Amino acid sequence: MFKLKSIYRTIALILIAMFTTITLVLASNQISKTAQKTEIRGVWITNIDSEVLFSSSGAKTAVNRLANLNFNTLYPTVWQGGYTLYPSQVAQQVFGKSLDPEPGLQGRDVLQEIISEGHEKGLTIIPWFEFGFMAPADSELARLHPNWLTKRRDGTTIKMQGKHPRVWLNPFHPEVQEFILNLVMEIVTKYDIDGIQFDDHFGLPSEFGYDDFTVKLYEKELPGLSPSDDYQETFWVRWRADKINNFMERLHEEIKAIKPNCIISVSPNPLHFALPAYLQDWLTWEREKWIDEIVLQVYRRDIKRFINELERTEVKLAKNYIPVAIGILTGLKDNSTSITTIEEQVEAVRKKNFAGVSFFFYESLWKWGKEPENIRNQSLKEIFKNNISRPDMSG
């Protein structure tokens, strides 16, 4: 009898243990299901190799298509190629052109169209300040304000971007800062935007900074010293990066004073390249709470190199404090990305618990790939199966 009771007791304990284990597993599964309750699902919309912005019907179709695929964030370009893509009084006053001369943009405000259509569909609209301090070498801006351009040690000003000659506005010059600030604040005050984004062009190639204004400023602040001939010398890099940091702090203060809930987003390159090559110290921006969101450009097709970038210390640090999404290259006109690579990278981002992804860029989601458009479209449906909200940044 005693043995029988003992057996019953053992069975009961086993059943309790099994029930407890099942309960914990179910709870764990529920946690994992609810953990992914928000996700940035973004895409950049540009006007290069893309005509989607050049008609009202095209812009509307794009917004609706993305909404139907369960995207929730659009990053439409607003400053590209030396022009604004919205009617700008600031641009008109500074270089005499209020709008990009592309015929399809005339008589329209494509930014307002995207905001209206996007908000109606519940999308977050974060205009993308694409060119930052960069400008085409033959632009009205560069021609009318030669004193705004910075130089290399040998006095040259042009840096090629692919086959396109570019110049760089001097981010240390107060008139340049005022111009950029006025453009940004024009967008922030005039439009019902959810945020504004700066990218890897919101910095300066480190070979620049040898113009007269910057050299004199350096020598004034550091008597007896001159900028190093080595443009990647540590202190010379740090001094210039700190100047850009100061301007980012000022932008943050100005934007938040007008629109406190405006998301300040940045889409930089990985820090080990961004800081020495472009003087862009985005980790300090995050540490100082000047930015609300990072969309890190990790344009690596090799999955091992891709994952290596996700595992860097500064990336892990940042994602503990603010939403960090990963920018994924979905293809270029002359260099497509396979849909399987895109799927693999999205999965890697999710496994590492990042805040989401953004795809560069709209047109390449479907075009130029080896797979037919309908196959790529179906894969995107699978990637974003259900509608989901972005992380809440209102606090």
N, C-alpha and C positions, 0 to 999 in steps of 0.2 A: 504493500500500500504506500509506504514511504517512497519507494522507488518510483511508483506511478505518479505520485504528486510531484516528485522532483522532475520527472520527464515532462509533465504538464507545464510546470513552472519554466523549464528550459525552452519548451516550445513557445510559451507566451513571450518570454524574453526575446526569442528569435523574431517572432512576429512584430513585436514592438520595435525592435531594431530595424527590421525591414521597412516597417511603416515610416519610421523616422527618416531612414535613408531616402525613401521615395519622396517624402515631403520636402527634404532638403534639395533633392534633384529638381523637383518641380519648381521650388522657389528659385533655385539657381537659374533654371531655364527662363523663368519669368523675369528675373533680373536682366539676363542677357537680351531678352526680347525688348524690355523697356529701356535698356541702356542706349540703344540706337533710336531714341525717340526724336532726336534732332539730327540734321545733317545738312551741311552746306552743299548744294547741288548747283554749281555755277557754270557759266560759260561766258567767254569774252566775245564781244561782237565788235568787229573792226570794219574799216572801209577799204582795206587792202586785200586784193584777191577775193573780194566779196562785194556784191552789189545789193545786199539785203537792205542796207540803209538808204538806198537811193530812190526809193518810192514809198509812199505811205502804205500801199498795199503790201509791199515786200516786208516792211517793218512789222506790220500787223500780223502777217502770216507767220513770221519768225517767232514772235512772242507767243502766239497761239500754239504753234507747233511745240515749242519748248515747254509751255504749260501742260500740254497734253502728255508730254513725256515725263512729267513730274519733276522738272527742274524747279528750283525756287529762287534763284538769284541770277540776275543779268548784270554784266559789267560792260555797258556800251561805251565805246570811245567817245570822248568829247574834245580832246586836244591832240591833234594828229597832223603830221606833215606841215607844221607851221601855221595851221589854221584851227579855228574852233569849228565844231560841227553843230553848233547852236548859234543863234544870232547874238553876238557879243558886242556890247558897247565898249568894253575894255579893249578888245582887239581892234575895234574901229579907231579908237583914240590913239593907240600905240603904233599901229602900222597900216591903218587905212583899209582894212578888210574885216568886215564884221562876221563873215561866214566863208567856209570853204567854197571855192568857186565851182565845184562839181555841179553840173546842171541839175542832177536829180535832187539836190538839197535846196535849191532856190525856192523861195516862197513858202518854206516849211520850217518847222522846228522839230526835227526828228527826235531830239531828246524828250520834248514834251509828249510827243506821240508815244514813245516807248514807256514813259512814266504812266501816262493815262491808261494805256492798254495793259501794261504790266500790273499795275495796282488793281485794275478790274479783275485780273486773273489771280490776285493774291501773291504776286511775285515781288521780291525785294529788288529795288533798282539802285545800283551803286555805280554812278558814272566813273569812267576810267580815264584818268589824266595821263594818257598813253605816252606822249613824247617828253613829259617832264621838262628837263632843261635842254633837251636836244632840239635842233631845228635844221631843216634843209639848208644847204650852203647857199642856194639861190633864192631863198625866201625873202619876202618883203621885210620881215622882222630882222633878219641878219643884215640885209642891205641898208636899212634905215638906222640901225643901232650897232654899228661896228664896234663901238666902245663897250658893248655888252658881251662881246665874245671873249672867251679865254683862249690861251695859247699853250703850245708845248714850249720846251726850252729853246728849240730852234726857231721859234716864231710862227710855226705853221698852225693853222686852225682847223683843217679838215680831217675828219676821221671817217673812213668808209664804213657804211653799214650795208654789207653785201655789195651791190653795185651802186649804191646811193651815197653821194658825198654829203656828210653831215657836219654841222658845227655845233658847239656847245656854249650855251649861255653861262655866264660866270655866276655860280650860285652864291659867291661871296660878295657880289656887288649889290649895294642897297637898292639900286634902281631895278635890277633884275628880280630881286626878292619881292619888291613892291608889285611888279608886273605879275609874277606868278601868284602872289597872294591875292591880288585883285581878281584875277581870273577864277581862282578857286572860290573866293567869297561871292563872286557873281553867281556861280552855280548854286552855292549853298543857300543864298538868300532868295534867288529868283525861282528856284524849282523845289517841288515837293519830293526831294530825293531822300533815300534811306541812308545814304552814306556817300563817300567819295574814296576812290582808290588811286594810290600812287604806285608805280612799278619800279623796275630796275633802272629806268632813266631818271629817276628822282635821286640823282647823285652826280658823279662826274668821273669820266675815265681818268685814272690816276696820273696819266702822262701830261694832263693839263693842269693849269694853275700858275703858269709862268708869265702871265700878262702883267703889265706894269702895276695895275691896281692891286692885285693880290700880293705881288712881291713887296710893294711898299707897305701894305698892311701887315705882312709878316714881319718885316724889318722894324716897323713901328712898335709892334707888340713885343718883339724879342730883340732889343737893341744889341747890336754887334753880331747878329746872326743873319744868314741869308738862306733861302730855300735850298735844299740839297739838290745837286745835279741828278742824283738817283731818285727818280720820282716815286719809288716804292720804299724809300728810307723811312724807318718806323715813325720817327717824330713828325716828319713832313706829312706822312699819311694821316697820323693822328690829329694834327693841327687842322688840316682841311676837313677831316671827317667830323671833328667837333663843331666846326662852323656850320656844317650841314645839319648836325644834330640840333644846334641852336635854332636854326630856321624851322626844323620840324616841330620843336617845342612851341615856337611862335604860331605856326599854323594850327597846332592843336588848340592852343588857347583861343585863337580867333574863331575857329570853327565852333568849338564848344560854347563860346559865349553867345553865339547866334542861335545855334541848334544843338542843344546838349545831347540829344539822342542820335545825332548823326554819327554813323559808323565810320571811323577812320581806318581804312583798310590799306594794307601794302602787299604788293606781290613781288618780292625781291628774288634774286638768285640766292643760292646757299651762301652762308656767311663767309666761308673760307675763300670764296671768290668775290663776293659783293664788297667786302671791306678793302682788301688790297687793290682790287682792279677798278672799283667804282666808288670808293670812299663812302660806301653806304653801310652804316653801322646800325642795322635794324634791331639787333639784340638790345642795344641801349634804348631804342625807341620803345621796345616792349617793356624793358626793366623800369623805365621812367613813366610808364603808363600813358604815353603819347599816342598810342595806337590801340585799336580795339580788335583787330583781326589781321592775321597773316595768311596769305595764300602763296605758299612757297613754290617757286617755279622749279620743278624737278623734271627737266626735259631730258630724261635718260631712257633709251629704249631697252637697254640691257637691264634685266630685272635685278641682278645683284647690285649693280651700281645704283639703281633706283632705291633699293631698300637701304643701302649704305647711307644715303643722304637722309633718309627718314630716321636713322638711328644716331645721328650726330647729337652731341651733348646739348648744344645751344638750341636745337630743335625740340628736344625733350623738355628742356627748361621752359621754353616759351609756351608749349602746349599745356603745361601745368597751370598756366595763368590766364591765357586768352585762347579763343578758338583759333586753331592752326589747321588750315586746309592745305591740300597739295594740288598744285597746278600740274596737269597732265597734258602732254602734247598729243593731240589727236590727229595731227598731220599738217603738212604744208602743201602748197600747190605742186611742187616738184619733188616732194618727199613724204609719201604717205605713211601712216602708222596703221598696222593691222588691228582689226577689232579685237583679236585675241590678246594682243599686247595691252590694249586699253582695259579690257576686262581683268587681266592679270594684275595690272597696276591698281585699279580700283579696289580689288580684293585685298591687296597688300596694305593699302591705306586703311581700309576698314579693320583689318587684323591688328594694326598698330594703334587703333583707337584715335585716329585723327578726327577733326571736326567735319571733314568732308573733302570734296574735290571741286576743281574748276577746270574746264576743258578749253584748251587753246587750239582752235577757235571755232566759231559757229559753222562756217562753211565746211570745214574739214571733218565735221562730225559725219557727214554723208558723202561728200565728194572726194575724188582723187584716190580713194582706197581701191585695193584689189578686189574687195568684195562689192557686190551690187548694193545700191543705196538701200533697197528694202531689207537686205540682210543686216546692214549696220543699224538701220532703224529698229529692227526687231531686237537686236542686242542691247540697244539703249533702253528699250522697254524693260528688258530683263534686269539691267543694271539698277534702274530706278522703278521697281515694281509698283510701289505704293507711294501715295502722296505723303510728304513729310515736311515738317517745319524746320527752319533754320534755328541755330542756337539763339536764345533770347539775349540780346545785349543791352536791353533798355536800362538795366541796373548799373 
